[in-house]
Amino acid sequence: MPGIRLAMKPEDRLRELGIALPDLPTPLGSYVPFVQTGNLIFISGMLPLKDGKLIASGRVGESVLPDDAVSCARMAAINGLAVLRSAIGRLDRVQRCVKVTAFVASAQDFIEQPRVVNGASDFLFEVFGDTGKHARVAVGVQVLPMNAPVEIDFIFETLPA
């Protein structure tokens, strides 16, 4: 029932979905996983890493199937929530997911970037309900770090501690 799901705390919803957030991913360069300014949390670009390894690699429409790229976007969002939780302690402090910016490593003729990024957007809605609805950018690019098929960053607004 939608009313019950939306009333559920995000951590409980993750358990219901069978998702345990991973440890905080280690940055791959000279940056920090997140920056907080006021009640906004800016999360650095997340890759679809699981246990430190990409779950797929290459360009969508070439070596990565679109459905696999959707799963990659979901995994990047899971990693983003791991960073968010480390930043704010509890996911029930999220007031809103403000914006998602996603890059999809794409074959030259691949034009379904929005469908790929729905893997992250739909996941955020599953976890947070209406609070997870956000503005979004989905862009096709030639190549991403580690030959990842997707990279996604996030902006969240939090309730005061």
Secondary structure, 3 states (H helix, E strand, C coil): CHHHHHHCCHHHHHHHCCCCCCCCCCCCCCCCCEEEECCEEEEEEECCEECCEECCCCCECCCECHHHHHHHHHHHHHHHHHHHHHHHCCHHHEEEEEEEEEEEEECCCCCCHHHHHHHHHHHHHHHHHHHHCCEEEEEEECCCHHHCCEEEEEEEEECCC
